[in-house]
Structure formats: C-alpha cells, structure tokens
Amino acid sequence: MTAPLIIDPDAYRRQSPEVAARFEKLKQRPIILEVDKLRKEFDSAHGSHVAIEEISFQVRRREFVCVLGPSGCGKSTLIRILAGLDFPTGGDVRLDGKTVRGPGSDRGMVFQGYTLFPWLTVKQNVMFGLKVGGKPGHLAESEAREWIALVGLSKFENHYPHQLSGGMKQRVAIARALANNPRILLMDEPFGALDAQTRAQMQSYLMQIWRQIDVTILFITHDLDEAVYLADRILVLGANPGRVMELIENPVPQPRTPEQFQSEPFQALRARLDALIHPPSLHKEDKLPLTRMTVVGDDVI
C-alpha cells in the first residue's frame, strides 16, 4: 500500500538528517543580500499601482534562491531593483552591507531574451565586460576562454550568435555575466523561451556551473518543477500587490537529478507550491461573453 503524500515539505526535512545538516551548514554562511521592506509604486494616467509591497528576505553566500509566483506578482520588478535597473519607492536593498543605488559589476544579470551583441563572436561577447572594466586585451581573452570552457563552448568561441542554438546563446550569456566575478547572479526567467528538452539541459548545466564557482544565484521563474529542481530555498510571492507568502526550504536532497522529479519530497513541495500559487478559488472557470460563429448543430462535444 502506497504511503499518503506528505504535503508539508518541512516534514521531509525533519525526517532527513542529511537535508537538515545541509541547511544548518548553509545557515553558517554569511548573508550577502538583504532586502528590507521593499516597495515599488508606478504612476499612470489611471492612478498609482503598487507592484510590490513590504518584501523582505535575506540570501546567504553560494545559496540558490528561486523566486516563484503568478503573473503580475512583481517578480521582474523585484529583480530589476536588485540589479539596480530600477529604483524602489520605499525600502532598501543591500549587497554586502552596501545599499544598491544602480547597476554594478558585483551583480551579473541574465535575461530571458538573448542579449548578446550579434556583431561579436562568442569570445568577444564574453570579453566585452572585462575590457570595459579595464582588463588588458590579452588578459581579457585568457579569462574569457576560461569561462567559455566552463560552459562547454570552447569549440564555438569564434562563432557568432546567429550560428548558435537558443541554449548555447544562454550559456554564452551566463559566461559573460560570470566573467566579472559578481557576488550574485540575477536570472530573470532565463530558460522561459527554450523548448522543454533544451530547458532541462540548461537547468542541468546551470547546476553544474554553480557547483564549480563561488557565486550566489537568485533565479526568477514561474515553473514549479524548475523551482523545486534548482533551489535551496523558494521565495513564493502573491499578486496584487506582490508580497511574500512563504520562504520554503527545499527538502529534495542534493545533488539533484531528473529522476527525483517523481520522488515524494519533490512532489510534496510541488504540491505545496501549487496550493500557494493556485488556490482553489482561482480554479473556477472564467466565462467568456461568447458569440457563436458556427452553424447550429456543428458542436464539437
């Protein structure tokens, strides 16, 4: 007889000494990112709109945190503020104790769209930030090649973006973002435009890369499976305005493998996230004001 599914993921953490030990070890790491009562309000012709309100959380060094929530919960607004590309209406963001007041090399950013310079080769794209930062050409080239090797694209260093697949382009974007040795890598749904198979490959690549370098990752997603597969902790936001609903420790053991997708800890956490983001009240079917465009009797059911 199959045991009932435990919906509370914390139960798995308590039952697993290995998982509990991993989180106790993580809690000994220093806090590098502090988000304190963050608020963002937009003005429009129809009045003001509060996108996010009273968002507070902390991220520790080398932690992988996913931010998950429904459309309109302010995920992209949040990450743009963390990147210094937008400014909050209220609250504070501190990286290593210093208030974020604009973009900086201490934060790398990877977007969903392919933001590579199309007129530059893979190597030149990765070198770009290094050269802007003042690295001599030969040092920038040497370091760029190391990052390109890390993402497994050494054979393609002289290719142009239009010669690469979508997944390869995003690997170049990750290498370029990491080349400046940021304290934190911010990723705004970077795999959202990829097909399912490529997306799964990129998730695996990202986990392998993360294990090899000293970087903290904050990853925006709307995909439940992706959040459970990648994250140490998952920050769940509610919508209208965006607020913190829960910050959940992931009980699925590391290192992660695709086979864990069917495990009870994985399914328990996924069920918990689904209940938070899609409560029963939202499952009611919306009725559209339909106008019949076919002849009577030509029903499909």
Beta strands, then each sheet from edge to edge (+ up, - down):
strand 1: 31-44
strand 2: 47-60
strand 3: 64-68
strand 4: 90-95
strand 5: 98-99
strand 6: 107-110
strand 7: 184-188
strand 8: 216-221
strand 9: 233-238
strand 10: 243-249
sheet 1: 2+ 1- 4+ 5-
sheet 2: 6+ 7+ 8+ 3+ 9+ 10-
end
